[in-house]
Amino acid sequence: MKNFSSKGIRFSGDSIKSCVGFIDLVDSTKNTITMEGLDYIRMYYSTFINSVSNLVKSSNGRVIKNIGDCLLFYFPKTSNDKNEHSFIEVIECALNILDKRYSLNDELSQQHLPPFNFRISIDYGVLDLALVGDYSQIDLFGSTLNLCSKINSSSLSIPNEIIIGDNFYRILKSFSSISKDFNFSNNGEYKITETTGYPTYNIKRKSDSSSTSSLPTTINDYDTRYPHHDKEFSSSMFKNSLDKSYYINSEERKLFSHKNDNNNNKRIILVDDEQDILFTYRAFLKDYNYEVVSFSDPSRALNYMRDIRSFTDLLVILDIRMKNLNGFQLHQQIKSIDPTIKVLFITALDILDELLSIVPGVSKDQIMRKPVDKKVFTTTVKKLIN
């Protein structure tokens, strides 16, 4: 790894959508503290970094940096979310790292070194790019990376299994061959706030799910399967969580959620805890070629958005004063799903200046005062969604 020079860091202003991953070496501090001499510690860490880096590179991934005993990497080819092969490469890369661990641990045991155990997390979303050092190296930032890091270090992450975030899961499930070859199990939600969570899943090859691996194990190797309930994702679970106030039937909802990118229709999600206001907004929009869905419960609106594969031509219109989850909190969670989602705030409060100062990236055009004028409303919607 190159060391960053004194020139520091420069944010490029560019961003990409891509798979990003973390691999953490479990208990490395405890393992190295008992080693006699720096040579053993260097051998231990260099074996980890070099072996994992080579496997990531062989799968068209790029290792960005090591953070202590953790490696950060991403896969540029997944910027095209229709490129099924690139997503298969990501899965196979993570599984190959776990498989490689067996032979690495045999080598370590011959050197009287403790075995490797990994925590691997992968997710998908917008990554902000920056240049570091002499500006020839790339670094990554943003909410997608932060969330992937947090689920890696959370209690949900089981050593020697692969944990993936909901955004990555939704893309993988859209490919029939991936669903045919790999098993996904519900791993619980990472709690972002007391009222909102981010679903996570484990992934395995189907050939690995029915039997114990025949690869050799080594001293202190705890690759035994951890006892937890495998719960296949059920569409009924999602359906039951939908707000009763939504106005589209199941077939329309399927079209809305998994929309073909060639369809030119624009999509709108309305969120307000007052049903009459939702009715008014829908009436304003009925003469336009928009696909509209409404929620009076912001938490259920958030769950709904997590099931949408593409956020192109989507606008979320939300109230600020709502029960359970206010507009500020909802906006934050929407941006954690995908920072490119367009949002229009509607409020009865006279807080324009305060809102602009506390919510990053929001402009005056994205804030509207109640009561709403129909012409101003439709004109603003048309401007934002285009």
C-alpha positions in Angstrom: 0.0 0.0 0.0 1.2 3.5 -0.8 1.4 6.1 1.9 -0.5 9.3 1.5 1.8 12.3 0.9 1.6 15.6 2.6 -0.6 16.9 -0.3 -3.6 15.5 1.6 -7.0 14.9 0.0 -9.1 16.6 -2.7 -12.8 15.8 -3.3 -13.4 15.5 -7.0 -17.1 16.2 -6.9 -17.7 13.0 -8.9 -19.6 9.9 -7.7 -20.4 6.5 -9.1 -22.9 3.7 -8.3 -21.0 0.6 -7.4 -20.6 -2.4 -5.1 -18.4 -1.7 -2.1 -17.1 -4.2 0.4 -15.2 -4.5 3.7 -13.3 -7.5 4.9 -12.2 -7.4 8.6 -9.7 -9.7 10.2 -11.5 -10.9 13.4 -9.6 -10.8 16.7 -6.3 -9.6 15.0 -5.4 -7.4 18.0 -5.8 -10.2 20.4 -3.9 -12.6 18.1 -0.9 -10.4 17.5 -0.5 -9.3 21.1 0.9 -12.8 21.9 3.3 -12.9 19.0 7.0 -12.9 19.7 8.7 -10.2 17.5 7.6 -7.9 14.7 8.5 -10.3 12.0 5.6 -12.6 13.0 3.2 -9.6 13.1 4.4 -8.4 9.7 4.0 -11.9 8.2 0.5 -12.2 9.7 -0.8 -8.9 8.3 1.0 -9.1 4.9 -0.4 -12.6 4.3 -3.9 -11.2 4.9 -3.5 -8.1 2.9 -1.7 -9.6 -0.1 -3.9 -12.7 -0.4 -7.2 -10.8 -0.2 -6.0 -8.0 -2.5 -5.0 -10.6 -5.2 -8.4 -12.2 -5.0 -10.2 -8.9 -5.3 -8.1 -7.9 -8.3 -8.7 -11.2 -10.0 -12.5 -10.5 -9.8 -12.1 -7.0 -11.4 -12.3 -5.3 -8.1 -10.0 -2.6 -6.7 -8.6 -2.4 -3.2 -8.7 1.2 -2.0 -6.9 1.0 1.3 -6.4 -0.9 4.4 -7.8 0.5 7.6 -5.9 -1.2 10.4 -6.9 -4.9 10.0 -9.7 -4.1 7.5 -9.6 -3.8 3.7 -11.9 -1.5 1.7 -12.6 -2.4 -1.9 -15.1 -1.8 -4.7 -16.0 -3.2 -8.1 -16.2 -0.5 -10.9 -17.9 -2.7 -13.4 -21.0 -2.9 -11.2 -21.7 0.7 -12.1 -23.9 -0.8 -14.8 -26.6 -2.5 -12.6 -27.8 -4.5 -15.6 -24.4 -6.3 -16.0 -25.3 -9.6 -14.3 -21.8 -11.1 -14.8 -20.1 -8.3 -12.8 -22.4 -9.0 -9.8 -21.7 -12.7 -10.0 -18.0 -11.8 -9.9 -18.6 -9.8 -6.7 -20.3 -12.8 -5.0 -17.7 -15.3 -6.2 -14.9 -13.0 -5.0 -16.3 -13.0 -1.5 -16.9 -16.7 -1.5 -13.4 -17.4 -2.9 -11.9 -15.3 -0.1 -13.7 -17.6 2.4 -12.5 -20.7 0.6 -8.9 -19.4 0.4 -8.9 -19.1 4.1 -8.5 -22.8 4.6 -5.2 -23.0 2.7 -4.0 -19.8 4.3 -4.7 -21.1 7.8 -2.7 -24.3 7.0 0.3 -22.1 6.1 -0.2 -20.0 9.2 -0.3 -23.1 11.5 3.0 -24.2 10.0 4.5 -20.9 11.2 2.8 -21.2 14.6 0.5 -18.3 13.8 -3.2 -18.1 14.7 -5.8 -18.7 11.9 -7.7 -16.1 9.9 -11.4 -15.5 10.5 -13.1 -12.9 8.3 -16.1 -10.6 8.5 -17.2 -9.7 5.0 -19.9 -7.1 4.2 -21.0 -5.9 0.8 -23.5 -3.3 -0.3 -24.4 -1.2 -3.3 -25.1 2.5 -3.8 -23.6 5.9 -4.6 -19.9 6.3 -3.7 -18.3 9.8 -3.6 -14.8 9.9 -5.1 -11.8 11.8 -3.8 -8.1 12.0 -4.8 -5.4 11.5 -2.2 -1.7 11.9 -1.8 -0.2 13.1 -5.1 -3.8 12.9 -6.4 -3.1 9.7 -8.3 -5.0 7.5 -5.8 -8.7 7.2 -5.3 -10.5 7.2 -2.0 -14.2 6.6 -1.3 -16.7 8.4 0.9 -20.5 8.6 1.5 -23.4 7.0 3.2 -23.2 3.7 1.2 -19.7 3.1 2.4 -20.5 4.2 6.0 -23.5 1.8 6.2 -21.5 -1.1 4.7 -18.8 -0.5 7.4 -21.4 -0.4 10.2 -23.1 -3.7 9.3 -19.6 -5.2 9.1 -18.8 -4.3 12.6 -22.3 -4.9 14.1 -23.5 -8.0 16.0 -25.3 -9.1 12.8 -22.1 -9.9 11.1 -21.1 -13.5 11.7 -17.4 -14.5 11.2 -16.8 -16.4 8.0 -20.1 -15.6 6.4 -21.0 -12.9 3.9 -23.5 -10.2 5.1 -25.0 -8.0 2.4 -27.1 -4.8 2.6 -30.7 -4.5 1.3 -29.7 -2.3 -1.7 -27.3 -5.0 -2.9 -29.8 -7.8 -2.2 -32.5 -6.2 -4.3 -30.3 -6.0 -7.3 -29.1 -9.6 -6.9 -32.6 -10.9 -6.6 -33.5 -9.3 -9.9 -31.2 -11.7 -11.8 -32.8 -15.1 -12.3 -29.5 -17.1 -12.6 -28.2 -15.6 -9.3 -31.4 -16.6 -7.5 -31.0 -20.0 -9.0 -27.4 -20.5 -7.9 -27.3 -18.8 -4.5 -29.3 -18.9 -1.3 -30.3 -15.7 0.6 -31.3 -15.8 4.3 -32.8 -12.9 6.3 -30.1 -11.8 8.8 -32.2 -9.1 10.7 -32.1 -5.3 10.5 -29.3 -3.0 11.4 -30.9 -0.4 13.6 -30.2 3.1 12.2 -32.6 4.8 14.6 -35.0 3.5 17.2 -37.8 3.3 14.7 -36.0 2.5 11.4 -33.8 -0.4 10.4 -31.8 -1.5 7.4 -32.4 -5.1 6.3 -29.4 -7.4 5.9 -29.0 -10.9 4.4 -26.5 -13.7 4.3 -25.6 -15.3 1.0 -24.2 -18.8 0.2 -23.8 -21.0 -2.8 -26.8 -23.5 -3.0 -24.3 -26.3 -3.2 -22.8 -25.2 0.1 -26.1 -24.8 1.9 -27.1 -28.5 2.1 -23.9 -29.9 3.4 -20.8 -29.1 5.3 -17.8 -28.1 3.2 -15.3 -30.8 2.6 -12.3 -28.4 2.6 -9.8 -29.1 5.5 -10.0 -27.2 8.7 -7.1 -26.1 10.9 -6.2 -25.5 14.6 -8.7 -23.1 16.3 -10.6 -22.8 13.0 -14.2 -22.0 14.1 -15.9 -22.3 10.7 -18.8 -24.2 12.3 -22.2 -22.9 11.3 -23.6 -20.5 13.8 -27.1 -21.3 15.0 -29.5 -18.8 13.6 -32.8 -19.1 11.9 -32.7 -18.9 8.1 -35.8 -17.0 7.0 -36.2 -16.8 3.2 -37.4 -13.4 2.2 -41.1 -13.4 1.8 -43.0 -11.0 -0.4 -45.9 -11.4 2.1 -43.7 -9.9 4.9 -43.3 -6.8 2.7 -46.9 -6.7 1.7 -48.1 -6.9 5.3 -45.9 -3.9 6.2 -47.5 -1.6 3.5 -49.6 1.3 4.7 -53.3 0.7 4.2 -53.5 4.2 2.7 -51.6 3.3 -0.5 -53.8 3.5 -3.6 -52.5 1.1 -6.2 -53.2 -2.6 -6.6 -50.5 -5.3 -6.5 -50.0 -5.3 -10.3 -49.5 -1.6 -10.4 -47.2 -1.7 -7.4 -45.1 -4.3 -9.2 -44.8 -2.1 -12.2 -43.9 0.9 -10.0 -41.3 -1.0 -7.9 -39.5 -2.8 -10.8 -40.1 -0.3 -13.5 -38.6 -0.8 -17.0 -36.1 2.0 -17.6 -37.5 2.4 -21.1 -40.8 3.6 -19.7 -40.9 7.4 -19.8 -43.5 7.7 -17.0 -42.4 9.7 -14.0 -42.9 8.3 -10.5 -44.0 10.1 -7.3 -44.2 8.9 -3.7 -46.4 11.1 -1.4 -45.9 11.0 2.4 -48.1 12.9 4.8 -49.9 11.7 7.9 -53.1 13.5 6.9 -55.3 11.5 4.5 -57.1 14.5 3.1 -53.8 16.1 2.2 -52.8 13.0 0.3 -56.1 13.0 -1.5 -55.6 16.7 -2.5 -52.1 16.1 -3.9 -53.3 13.1 -5.9 -56.1 15.2 -7.3 -53.6 17.8 -8.3 -51.5 15.2 -10.2 -54.3 13.2 -11.8 -54.1 14.9 -15.1 -50.4 14.2 -15.5 -48.7 11.0 -16.7 -47.3 10.2 -13.3 -47.3 6.9 -11.4 -48.3 7.9 -7.8 -48.3 6.0 -4.6 -49.3 7.4 -1.2 -48.4 6.7 2.5 -49.7 8.2 5.7 -47.1 6.3 7.7 -43.5 7.5 6.9 -41.9 4.3 8.3 -43.9 2.2 5.9 -43.1 4.5 3.0 -39.4 4.0 3.9 -39.9 0.2 3.8 -41.6 0.5 0.4 -38.7 2.5 -1.0 -36.3 -0.1 0.0 -38.0 -2.5 -2.4 -37.6 -0.2 -5.4 -34.8 -1.3 -7.7 -34.4 1.8 -9.8 -34.7 5.4 -8.5 -34.6 7.0 -11.9 -37.4 9.5 -12.5 -38.6 9.3 -8.9 -39.7 12.2 -6.7 -40.6 11.9 -3.0 -42.9 14.6 -1.7 -43.0 14.6 2.1 -44.4 16.6 5.0 -42.0 17.7 7.8 -44.3 17.4 10.8 -45.3 13.7 11.1 -45.6 11.2 13.9 -43.1 8.5 14.5 -40.7 9.7 11.8 -40.5 13.4 11.0 -39.6 14.8 7.6 -36.0 15.4 8.5 -35.5 11.8 9.7 -37.2 10.4 6.7 -35.1 12.5 4.4 -31.9 11.2 6.0 -33.0 7.6 5.6 -34.1 8.2 2.0 -30.6 9.5 1.2 -29.0 6.4 2.9 -31.0 4.3 0.4 -29.8 6.3 -2.6 -28.5 9.9 -2.4 -29.7 10.7 -5.9 -33.5 10.4 -4.9 -35.2 13.8 -5.4 -37.2 15.2 -2.5 -39.7 18.0 -2.1 -40.5 19.2 1.4 -43.9 20.6 2.2 -44.4 22.3 5.5 -46.8 24.7 7.3 -43.8 26.1 9.3 -42.0 29.2 8.3 -38.5 27.6 8.6 -37.0 28.1 5.1 -33.7 29.5 6.3 -33.4 27.0 9.1 -34.2 24.1 6.7 -31.6 25.2 4.2 -28.9 25.4 6.9 -29.6 22.0 8.6 -30.4 19.8 5.6 -27.4 19.5 3.2 -28.0 19.6 -0.5 -31.5 21.1 -0.3 -32.4 24.2 -2.3 -35.2 26.7 -2.0 -36.9 25.0 -5.0 -37.3 21.8 -2.8 -39.3 23.5 -0.1 -43.0 24.5 -0.4 -45.3 26.2 2.2 -48.8 25.0 3.1 -51.5 25.7 2.0 -50.3 24.5 -1.4 -51.4 26.2 -4.5 -52.2 23.8 -7.3 -50.4 25.6 -10.1 -47.3 26.2 -8.0 -47.4 22.6 -6.8 -47.6 21.0 -10.3 -45.1 23.4 -11.7 -42.6 22.6 -9.0 -43.1 18.8 -9.3 -42.6 19.0 -13.1 -39.4 21.0 -12.6 -37.9 18.7 -10.0 -38.9 15.4 -11.6 -37.4 16.4 -14.9 
